[in-house]
């Protein structure tokens, strides 16, 4: 049989990733148009270990969305005024209004992670947060917001490799943080904090979903697929909204042993 020289071969490797990403981003644009047309409000929370790829995932999600209705929220160190205020107060101005999509690159859950491990909050403040956070999110949901929560995880070896890359790569100097080295040293403490947070703050209306991010490209594609599966839009391609459950899965207590494996 003579091979058809004009037949275009399907892309592979990086080209296949770029094509898949573009196709998914087209679907995201459709979903956002529906969100705007119907006055929906969507809040997407990204938590995870240092160097787990939160910036990269968020960048691919928002790349072609409307900047007017899309906001990425990455708050810095709390001020003295913030410390004297109701804990959730500094986050509330950044919550989405109707027609908006807000993505939090770390959120109020910083209290249950970095602040807990690093000793930046008291045990009383931590316990108050755990008591208040579910009712707070239920209030947002009852007011019409949809909340999606993702915890990005990697294994210890991959985290160490990525943190070292930050130190030697001149294009990633802005990512260097004083707590990078501590993230490696306190791996077990972060694991304990993660497990406790997931167990105590995942509930039916706003469950946690865990993303394995050792493979960055697979993580990015599957987070977008999962978002597409959760947001309403009659025009979306439902076949593209099917994430790989080996990459992203709903949190459950029986998967606490090694979420990143």
LOMARBA-264091 format. One record per atom (N, C-alpha, C): residue in three letters; x, y, z. Coordinates in steps of 0.001 Angstrom, whole numbers, plus 524288, in hexadecimal, padded with zeros to 5 digits. Example, Ala and Ser with C-alpha at 12.3 -4.5 7.8 and 13.67 -1.06 7.14 Angstrom:
# residues 2
ALA833867E9C681E78/ALA8300C7EE6C81E78/ALA833907F31C81E78/SER832327F73681BA8/SER835667FBDC81BE4/SER832648001E81EBE/
***
This chain:
# residues 261
UNK803527FB5580000/UNK800008000080000/UNK80375804DD80000/UNK8023D8088B7FC9E/UNK8054B80D577FC43/UNK803A08112E8007C/UNK80780813158034C/UNK8065B816D08077B/UNK804E181C0F80538/UNK800BB81E5880739/UNK7FEF48237380577/UNK8029C827A38079A/UNK805B7829EC80427/UNK8099282DC9805DA/UNK80703832DF807A3/UNK80221833B78060F/UNK7FF81838928077F/UNK7FCB08383180CC0/UNK7FC768337480EE2/UNK7F9BE832C2813DD/UNK7FCE28354481842/UNK7FA3B8387881B53/UNK7FCD483B3781F9C/UNK7FD13837B582468/UNK801D4836E98265C/UNK802828339882AF4/UNK800C68368782FDE/UNK7FE4D833C28338B/UNK7FCA98365D83862/UNK801668382983B7A/UNK800FA83C8C83E45/UNK8056E83E8984144/UNK806D783AE2845C1/UNK80BC283AED8472E/UNK80D95837C584B94/UNK810E583B2984F30/UNK811F08392B853EB/UNK8155B83BE485792/UNK8136784150858D9/UNK816F084523858A4/UNK8159F84A8885A12/UNK8117184CBF85674/UNK811A384B598516E/UNK80DB784D4984DC2/UNK8084B84B5984F40/UNK807F084679850F9/UNK802DF844518529F/UNK800E28472C85777/UNK8046B8485E85B0B/UNK802F384B4E85FC2/UNK800EC850B185E4A/UNK803A48536B85ACF/UNK80206858AE8594B/UNK7FCB2858958569B/UNK7FBC18548F85364/UNK7F6BD85429850C1/UNK7F25F85302854A4/UNK7F36A84F6485842/UNK7EF8784E1485C3A/UNK7EE57852D185FA5/UNK7F26A855C486113/UNK7F1AB85A6C86444/UNK7EE5985E6C86167/UNK7EF8A85F4D85C73/UNK7EC818631E8596C/UNK7E6CB8617685918/UNK7E5D085C7D8580C/UNK7E06D85A9C8579F/UNK7DD7485B6485CBE/UNK7E01285A6586118/UNK7DD9085B1586633/UNK7DCAB860D68676C/UNK7E05186428865C7/UNK7DFAC869C6866AD/UNK7DB1886BF986384/UNK7DA33869CE85EE9/UNK7D59D86B4F85BD9/UNK7D0A386A0985EE5/UNK7D0908657786167/UNK7CC01863F586484/UNK7CB5D8678586945/UNK7CFBA8691A86BA1/UNK7CF7386CBB8700C/UNK7CCFB871ED86E70/UNK7CE46873CC869CE/UNK7CBFC878A8867E4/UNK7C6118780B86747/UNK7C45E8739C86539/UNK7BEBC87292864C5/UNK7BC21872C186A21/UNK7BE9C8702586DEB/UNK7BC6A86FED8732D/UNK7BC278755F87590/UNK7C03A87881874C3/UNK7C02087DBD876FD/UNK7BBE58811A87482/UNK7BB0D8808C86F85/UNK7B6DE8838786CF3/UNK7B1958821F86F55/UNK7B0D387D208707F/UNK7ABF987B6B872F9/UNK7AB9D87D988788B/UNK7B00387D8487B5B/UNK7B04187F91880A9/UNK7AEA58854F880C1/UNK7B0B28885187D13/UNK7AF8288DE787CCE/UNK7A9CA88EC987B5B/UNK7A7EC88BDF8778C/UNK7A29488C9B875A3/UNK79E7E88B67879C7/UNK79FC9887F187D6D/UNK79BF88863F88150/UNK79D4688819886E0/UNK7A0C188BF68874D/UNK7A1F588E6488C60/UNK7A3F388A8E8906F/UNK7A6F4886AC88EC4/UNK7A92A882F68927C/UNK7ADDF8856789539/UNK7AF1688330899C5/UNK7B3BA884BF89CC5/UNK7B6D387FD489DEF/UNK7BBDE87FD689CA7/UNK7BF0887B2989D82/UNK7C41887CA28A04C/UNK7C533879C88A47B/UNK7CA0E87A6C8A76C/UNK7CD128754E8A72B/UNK7D1DE875938A549/UNK7D532870EC8A4F9/UNK7D9DE871BE8A88E/UNK7DA9386E288AC3C/UNK7DEC786E828B01A/UNK7E30086A908AED5/UNK7E7DD86C758AEA5/UNK7EC5B869088ADC4/UNK7EFE68692E8B283/UNK7F07F864BB8B4F8/UNK7F4398640A8B932/UNK7F80285FB78B7A3/UNK7FC1885EF58BAC0/UNK7FFCC85AC78B98B/UNK8052585BDC8BBBE/UNK808708580C8BB30/UNK80DD8858918BD0A/UNK810B685CA78B9D6/UNK814D885ED08BC15/UNK818408624A8B91F/UNK81A5985F698B464/UNK81A59862258AFEB/UNK81C5C8601A8AAF7/UNK818E485BE98A88F/UNK813FB85BAC8AA3D/UNK8107C857B58A80F/UNK80E0E859538A2DF/UNK80EF185E248A12A/UNK80D3885FBA89BF3/UNK8084D8630489BCB/UNK806FC8659F8A009/UNK80234868D08A023/UNK8026C86D3189C14/UNK806DF86FEE89BC5/UNK8075B8744589810/UNK806858726F89278/UNK808DD86E088911D/UNK8087786C0B88BC7/UNK802F986A6588A57/UNK80041867E388DF1/UNK7FAD98664C88CF3/UNK7F76B86B1788C1C/UNK7F7DF86EDF88FA6/UNK7F49F8739288F47/UNK7F5B58768D88A40/UNK7FAA3876F3888CE/UNK7FC10879C188406/UNK7F9638776B87F46/UNK7F92A8724087EEC/UNK7F6BB86FBB87A5E/UNK7F0D48703E87A76/UNK7EE8A8709187F1C/UNK7E8E08713487F75/UNK7E73E8769187D7D/UNK7E9EC87AAB87F32/UNK7E82B8800587E1F/UNK7EA5E8823B8790D/UNK7EDD587F6F8767E/UNK7F0CB8818B87211/UNK7ED5B8842686DF1/UNK7E8E7881D186CB3/UNK7E590883F28688E/UNK7E0298858886A84/UNK7DF86885EC86F9C/UNK7DA8E887A8871C2/UNK7DA4688D9A871D1/UNK7D58588F8D87260/UNK7D4C18953887275/UNK7D7378978887758/UNK7DAFD89B13876C7/UNK7DD8389D5F87B69/UNK7D9CD8A0AE87EA9/UNK7D5A58A29887C48/UNK7D1F98A5EB87F1D/UNK7CEC68A2C28830C/UNK7CDA389DD5881C1/UNK7CA7789A8C88534/UNK7CD968963F887E2/UNK7D2C28968288773/UNK7D61D8927E889CA/UNK7DA188951B88D57/UNK7DA928932F89217/UNK7DE5B8956B895BB/UNK7E17E8911589856/UNK7E6A0891D889879/UNK7EA1288E5B89B65/UNK7EB98891328A066/UNK7EAB388EA48A4CB/UNK7EBB0890F98A9E9/UNK7F02D88E0C8AC8C/UNK7F467890D78AD85/UNK7F8EC88E908B037/UNK7FABE8928E8B449/UNK7F86B892578B8D8/UNK7F98A8963E8BCDD/UNK7FEDE8955B8BF59/UNK80158899998C0C5/UNK806708994E8C351/UNK805FA8989A8C92F/UNK80A2B899CB8CBCA/UNK80A69899518D176/UNK8066A89CE88D400/UNK8037489B078D7DB/UNK7FF8389E648DA5E/UNK802038A3028DD28/UNK7FF608A7798DCF3/UNK8013B8AC2E8DF8F/UNK7FFBF8AC018E557/UNK801A18AFD38E84C/UNK800218B0358EDD2/UNK7FA3E8B0D98EE55/UNK7F7F38B3F48EACA/UNK7F2458B4AE8EADD/UNK7EF778AF898E9CD/UNK7F1828AC848E60C/UNK7EF318A7688E4DA/UNK7EF468A3E08E9A9/UNK7F39D8A4088EC84/UNK7F4298A09B8F112/UNK7F05C8A2198F56C/UNK7EEC48A7048F57F/UNK7EB228A8CC8F990/UNK7E5708A8318F7E9/UNK7E4918A6958F30A/UNK7DF508A6498F0E1/UNK7DD408A0AE8F0EF/UNK7D8378A02B8EFF7/UNK7D5D789B078EF1C/UNK7D8F78983F8EAEB/UNK7DA4A893528EBCE/UNK7DE00890AF8E857/UNK7DC59890DE8E29C/UNK7D7588901A8E17F/UNK7D58D88FCC8DC11/UNK7D4F08952A8D985/UNK7D5A38994B8DC9C/UNK7D47189E898DAAD/UNK7D7BC8A01A8D5FD/UNK7DCBC89ED48D5FA/UNK7E00D8A0948D1AA/UNK7DF0989D918CC9C/UNK7DC39899368CD08/UNK7DAF78962F8C85B/UNK7D5D4897E18C5DC/UNK7D23A899DF8C8FF/UNK7CCF989AED8C701/UNK7CCC589EF78C298/UNK7D0268A2FD8C272/UNK7CFDF8A6A18BE05/UNK7D1338A41B8B8C9/UNK7D3AB89F8C8B8EA/UNK7D57089D038B41F/UNK7D1CA898A78B24D/UNK7CD7E897D88B52A/UNK7C9C0893D98B39A/UNK7C7158956D8AE85/UNK7C58D891A68AB55/UNK7C332892F98A648/UNK7BDB8895378A6D3/UNK7BC7E898F78A37A/UNK7B72B89AEB8A2E7/UNK7B486897CE89E8F/UNK7AF8B898E389D8E/UNK7ACE78965D8992D/UNK7AFF88975289423/UNK7B04089351890E3/UNK7B2FA8936388BD3/UNK7B8E3892D188C5A/UNK7BAD1892058911A/UNK7C081891D1891E0/UNK7C27488C6289360/UNK7C74888B6B891D1/UNK7CA2F886C98935C/UNK7CF05888A08964F/UNK7CF91886F989B3E/UNK7D41C8886989E67/UNK7D72A8838389FB5/UNK7DC45883BE89EE6/UNK7DFB787F5F8A016/UNK7E3708810C8A463/UNK7E34587E5A8A8C8/UNK7E6A287F958AD37/UNK7EB7C87C188AD16/UNK7F00787E9D8AC73/UNK7F50887BE08ACBA/UNK7F6C387C118B270/UNK7F529878348B552/UNK7F4FE877FD8BAFF/UNK7F08787B7A8BCDD/UNK7EE7187A348C158/UNK7E9A387CB18C319/UNK7E99087CE48C901/UNK7E4DC87D118CB33/UNK7E45A87CD98D0E7/UNK7E683877C58D320/UNK7E72F873CE8CFD5/UNK7E95D86EDC8D1B6/UNK7EF3086F398D2F5/UNK7F188873AE8D1E9/UNK7F6ED874848D38E/UNK7F77A873CC8D97A/UNK7F3428750F8DC4A/UNK7F367874718E1FD/UNK7F40D86EB98E388/UNK7F1AA86B2D8E093/UNK7F1EF8659F8E1D9/UNK7F6D2863048DFB4/UNK7F9E0865EC8DC91/UNK7FE95863C18DA45/UNK8037A866818DC1D/UNK8052986A788D924/UNK80A0886D398DA4F/UNK809FB86F998DFCC/UNK805B58724B8E12F/UNK80596874E08E64C/UNK805E6870E58EAB4/UNK8035186C958EA19/UNK803778687F8EE1F/UNK808F0866348EEA1/UNK80B3F864B18EA40/UNK81056862168EA60/UNK814A4865C98EC2E/UNK8145D86AA98EA73/UNK8188286E688EBA0/UNK817B4871338F0DA/UNK8136D870258F377/UNK8126C872A98F878/UNK810C08784A8F80A/UNK80E6E879CB8F38E/UNK80CBC87F2F8F2BB/UNK807568803C8F510/UNK804D187C2B8F70F/UNK7FFD287CF08F9BC/UNK7FFD4879A88FEB0/UNK7FC8787B149025A/UNK7FC278782290737/UNK7F89A8736E9066E/UNK7F8C186FDE90A1A/UNK7F54B86B54909CE/UNK7EF9886D0D90A1B/UNK7EE928710590D48/UNK7E9458731790DA9/UNK7E7628755F90887/UNK7EAD187842905DB/UNK7E96A87A82900CC/UNK7E877876438FCBD/UNK7EBA5872318FCEC/UNK7EAE986DD48F94D/UNK7E5AC86B268FA45/UNK7E48686A098FF33/UNK7DFA28676290077/UNK7DAE286AB98FF07/UNK7DB5686FD48FFC9/UNK7D7128735A8FE54/UNK7D63D873408F873/UNK7DA7E873198F57E/UNK7DA10872D68EFCF/UNK7D74686DD88EE22/UNK7D8ED8696A8F040/UNK7D6928646C8EECA/UNK7D0BE8645F8F01D/UNK7CF5E866CD8F476/UNK7C9DB8671A8F60A/UNK7C6B786A958F25B/UNK7C91D86ED28F07E/UNK7C64E872D18ED83/UNK7C638871EB8E7A5/UNK7CA1286F228E579/UNK7CABB86F2F8DFCF/UNK7C64386C8A8DCE6/UNK7C4468683A8DED3/UNK7BFFA865A38DC10/UNK7BB08868FA8DC29/UNK7B96B86B1A8E0B2/UNK7B4E986EA88E0A0/UNK7B5C18736E8DD1C/UNK7BA9A8756D8DCF3/UNK7BBD1879E08D98E/UNK7BAE8878708D3D8/UNK7BCE4873EA8D23F/UNK7BC3B872458CCD1/UNK7B68A870EA8CBAB/UNK7B3CC86EB28CF72/UNK7AE3786D988CEBA/UNK7AB35872A98CDE0/UNK7ACBF876C58D09E/UNK7AA3F87BDE8CFE8/UNK7AB2387DE18CA60/UNK7AFE587D3F8C85D/UNK7B10487EEE8C305/UNK7ADCD87BCA8BF17/UNK7AD73876BC8BFFE/UNK7AA7B8735D8BC6E/UNK7A4B3874C28BC93/UNK7A2A6875B98C134/UNK79D228772C8C1BE/UNK79BEC87C678BF35/UNK79FEC87FAB8BEAE/UNK79F28884C48BC28/UNK79F88884648B634/UNK7A0C087FB48B435/UNK7A0DD87EEF8AE8A/UNK7A62587DB78AC35/UNK7AA4087D698AF55/UNK7AF7787C428AD44/UNK7B03B8765D8ACAE/UNK7B339874E58A8CF/UNK7B4EF86F7E8A836/UNK7BAB086F458A9A1/UNK7BC2686B948ACFA/UNK7C18B86B2C8AED1/UNK7C3E9866018AD10/UNK7C87B866538AA9C/UNK7CB91861B88A942/UNK7D0BA8620F8AC36/UNK7D24F85DC28AEC0/UNK7D70D85DD08B1F9/UNK7DAC6859808B027/UNK7DF9B85B1C8AEEC/UNK7E38E857758AD05/UNK7E8668579F8B07C/UNK7EA40853038B1FE/UNK7EF338529B8B4CF/UNK7F31C84FF68B132/UNK7F742852DC8AFCA/UNK7FB48850DE8AC44/UNK7FFA984E688AF6B/UNK80115849968AE0E/UNK80501846D08B11F/UNK8092B8445E8AD9F/UNK80DD2844008AFBA/UNK81238841878AD15/UNK8151183E248B101/UNK818A183AD58AF1B/UNK81B99837B68B2CF/UNK8206A83ABC8B4A6/UNK822DE838B28B8A0/UNK8273183B7D8BB2F/UNK82BC083C828B775/UNK82D108389E8B457/UNK831838391A8B0C3/UNK8308183D4B8ACA5/UNK82BCC83D658AA7E/UNK82A828413A8A678/UNK82A51846B78A8B9/UNK8286C847448AD7D/UNK8286C84C708AFE5/UNK82E0084E7C8B084/UNK8318084B368B26C/UNK836F284CCC8B329/UNK8396584E628ADF2/UNK8383184B758A9C0/UNK83A6084CB48A49A/UNK83872852038A2AF/UNK8336B853098A360/UNK8313E857FD8A183/UNK8333C85C9A8A4AA/UNK833C985BEC8A9B9/UNK835C9860328ACF7/UNK83B798616C8AB96/UNK83E8085D718AA63/UNK843E985E518A8BC/UNK844078612B8A382/UNK8407285FC689FFD/UNK8402E8626589AEA/UNK83F168683389B94/UNK83BF48699C89F6D/UNK83AE986F258A071/UNK83FED8720C8A1CC/UNK8435386F748A4A5/UNK8481F872098A66E/UNK84BF4873048A200/UNK84BFC86F9E89E1D/UNK84FE98700D899F9/UNK84DC687268894F8/UNK848A38729E89459/UNK84648874A788F90/UNK8455287A7E89029/UNK847FD87DD188D12/UNK847648837988DB5/UNK841E78857188C76/UNK83ECA882698898A/UNK8397F8840288831/UNK8358F882AC88C6F/UNK8375587FEB89075/UNK833C187E5A894A2/UNK83544880AB899E9/UNK83893884AD899C8/UNK83A61886FA89EB2/UNK835E68894E8A1E2/UNK831D788B3189F2D/UNK82D7288D958A1F5/UNK82A6B8899D8A531/UNK82B2C8849D8A40D/UNK828648808A8A6EA/UNK82B1E87F028AC05/UNK82FEF880A98ACB0/UNK832E587F118B14C/UNK83074881728B636/UNK82FA687E218BA1C/UNK82D3887FD28BEFD/UNK8309B87E228C398/UNK830A88812F8C7C5/UNK833AD87FAB8CC6C/UNK831E987A7C8CEC7/UNK82D15878E08CD8C/UNK82B26874008CFE0/UNK82BFA86F438CC51/UNK82EBA870088C7E4/UNK82FB986B9E8C45F/UNK8329E867328C71B/UNK836F6868918C9AB/UNK83A12864898CC4F/UNK836FA861F38D0AB/UNK833BC864FD8D33D/UNK8309A862E38D780/UNK82C9085F0D8D56C/UNK82ABD860028D0A1/UNK826E185C7F8CE49/UNK82908856FB8CDE3/UNK82E0A856888CCA1/UNK83089851638CC45/UNK8316584F1E8D1B0/UNK8336E852618D538/UNK8348F850888DA88/UNK82FA084EE08DD75/UNK82B568519D8DC6B/UNK8267A850A08DF45/UNK8228684D8E8DBF3/UNK8247B84A3A8D89B/UNK82113847148D537/UNK81CE18443B8D85D/UNK81E6D841998DC77/UNK81AB983E7F8DF90/UNK816BD841FE8E24E/UNK81873846898E424/UNK814D584A248E6B5/UNK810CD84C328E2D0/UNK8128984D4B8DE0D/UNK80EE184F0B8DA08/UNK80B1B84AA98D88B/UNK80D07845DA8D883/UNK8099C841678D75C/UNK80557840F38DB7F/UNK806D58416C8E06C/UNK8030B8411D8E4B4/UNK7FF158458E8E454/UNK800F884A428E330/UNK7FD7984EC48E2BA/UNK7F9C884E158DE1E/UNK7FBCD84C328D9BF/UNK7F88C84B378D525/UNK7F431847608D660/UNK7F59B843038D8B9/UNK7F1BC83EF88D9DE/UNK7ED74840F78DD77/UNK7EF06843CF8E188/UNK7EB39845D88E544/UNK7E799849C28E29E/UNK7E9D184D198DF55/UNK7E6AC851018DC8E/UNK7E2BD84E6F8D8EB/UNK7E48284AA08D5DD/UNK7E103848128D224/UNK7DC968453B8D4EC/UNK7DDE78427E8D926/UNK7D9F583F898DC0B/UNK7D5CD8432F8DE50/UNK7D78B8479C8E068/UNK7D40084AE78E372/UNK7D14584F2E8E046/UNK7D2E7850068DB63/UNK7D09B854598D86B/UNK7CE61852B78D32A/UNK7CE3784DB28D219/UNK7CBBA84BD28CD50/UNK7C61784A758CE98/UNK7C25D84CB18CBC1/UNK7BCDE84B7F8CCB6/UNK7BA0684B3F8C77B/UNK7B5458493E8C799/UNK7B28D847D18C2C1/UNK7B22A84C478BEDD/UNK7B0F2850FB8C0B0/UNK7B03B855678BD15/UNK7B562857A58BB20/UNK7B9A6856B28BDE8/UNK7BEC9858B48BC4A/UNK7C2FC854C58BDD2/UNK7C3298504F8BB30/UNK7C71684C568BC7E/UNK7CC7A84DC68BA62/UNK7D06D84B9C8BCC9/UNK7D5BC84C308BAC0/UNK7D6A48482F8B660/UNK7D99F849CB8B280/UNK7DB96846358AE87/UNK7E18A8468B8AE8F/UNK7E4038420D8AE90/UNK7E9B6841B58AECE/UNK7EBDA840F28A94A/UNK7F00B843D78A810/UNK7F2718438F8A2E4/UNK7F819841C28A37C/UNK7F97E83D938A0E6/UNK7FEED83BCA8A0D6/UNK801CF83ED189C9F/UNK805DC841BB89E2A/UNK808508456689A89/UNK80E098442A89956/UNK80FC183F6889A64/UNK8151483E0A898C9/UNK815C383EE4892E9/UNK811A483DC388FEC/UNK8118A83EEA88A50/UNK80E69843F1889A1/UNK8112084847888D1/UNK80E9184D5E8889C/UNK80A8E84DBA88438/UNK80BF584BC487FA7/UNK8087484C4787B2F/UNK8036F8493687C06/UNK803ED8447587E02/UNK7FF448415487F10/UNK7FBE5843EE8832B/UNK7FE57846478871F/UNK7FB69848F488B39/UNK7F85D84D8A888FB/UNK7FADA850B8885C9/UNK7F83E855478838A/UNK7F380853AC8804D/UNK7F44484FDA87CE3/UNK7EFFA84E2487981/UNK7EB7484BF887CAC/UNK7ECB4848F9880B3/UNK7E88C8465F8839F/UNK7E5B9849F988766/UNK7E85C84DF888960/UNK7E591851DA88C82/UNK7E19C854B688911/UNK7E32F8562E8845D/UNK7DF86858CF880D5/UNK7DAFA8553387F81/UNK7DC248504687E65/UNK7D7E584C8D87D4D/UNK7D41F84C33881E7/UNK7D64184C2E8869A/UNK7D2ED84BB988B2E/UNK7CF948509B88BDC/UNK7D1DC8552E88B15/UNK7CEDE85A0988B68/UNK7CA69859F288776/UNK7CB9385847882B2/UNK7C786857EE87EAD/UNK7C3268543C8804E/UNK7C4948500D88306/UNK7C0A384C3A884AA/UNK7BD1784E5F888EB/UNK7BEE18525B88BC9/UNK7BBF78546289043/UNK7B8D08594F88F16/UNK7BA1C85C0D88AD8/UNK7B772860F5889A8/UNK7B36E860248854E/UNK7AEDD8626488612/UNK7AA9B861C08824D/UNK7ABC0864A487D3D/UNK7AA7586211878E7/UNK7AAA086485873C6/UNK7A87B8609D86FD2/UNK7A3FB861AC86D84/UNK7A1B185DE6869D9/UNK7A4D985D40864DC/UNK7A83B8610D8639D/UNK7AB37860D285EB9/UNK7B08085E2185F3D/UNK7B21285CB386404/UNK7B73A85A5C864A1/UNK7B74E854CC8627D/UNK7BBEF8530C86112/UNK7BCB984DB285F45/UNK7BD6984A3586412/UNK7B9578473C86564/UNK7B9838441886A32/UNK7BDA983FD7869E8/UNK7BF2383E4D86535/UNK7C32B83A48864AA/UNK7C88B83C4D8664E/UNK7C937841798661E/UNK7CE32843C2867B6/UNK7CE5B844D186D91/UNK7C9D68447887018/UNK7C97E84597875B1/UNK7C9C58408B878D0/UNK7CD9C83D5087792/UNK7CE458384B87A32/UNK7D3E1837CB87C2B/UNK7D4D883979880FA/UNK7DA358393E88311/UNK7DBF0833B388437/UNK7E10A832FD8843C/UNK7E37A82DFC88584/UNK7E38582D5E88B72/UNK7E0DC8296D88D6D/UNK7E075828BB8931A/UNK7E595826FF89599/UNK7E96D8258789279/UNK7EE9D82477894A1/UNK7F19982985895A6/UNK7EFC082DCC89360/UNK7F247832E2893FB/UNK7EF4783656897C8/UNK7EA2B836578976D/UNK7E6EA839A089ACE/UNK7E2558366789CD1/UNK7E162836BD8A1DC/UNK7DD47833888A42B/UNK7DB07836358A8FA/UNK7D62B834E78AA24/UNK7D396837088AEB8/UNK7D638834F78B39D/UNK7D732838808B752/UNK7D99F836ED8BC3D/UNK7D612833328BF36/UNK7D87882F408C187/UNK7D5B582BCC8C530/UNK7D9AC829F18C939/UNK7D7CC828B48CDD4/UNK7DB3F827588D22A/UNK7DE848227E8D110/UNK7DC8B81EF58CDD0/UNK7DF6B81A1E8CCCE/UNK7E3F981AEA8C90C/UNK7E4D781FBC8C730/UNK7E938820CB8C39B/UNK7ED3D8246F8C626/UNK7ED57824808CB3E/UNK7F0D68280C8CE09/UNK7F681826318CE2C/UNK7F777821428CD49/UNK7FCAF81F158CE1D/UNK800C4821F58CADF/UNK7FFE1822578C5CE/UNK803A0825098C281/UNK800C28275E8BDE2/UNK7FEA482C078BE93/UNK7FB7B82E788BA9B/UNK7FE9282FA58B5AD/UNK803B1830858B631/UNK806DB831FC8B1AC/UNK808C882D4C8AE8E/UNK8082F828928B09E/UNK80A6E823F28AE0C/UNK80786822A08A90B/
***
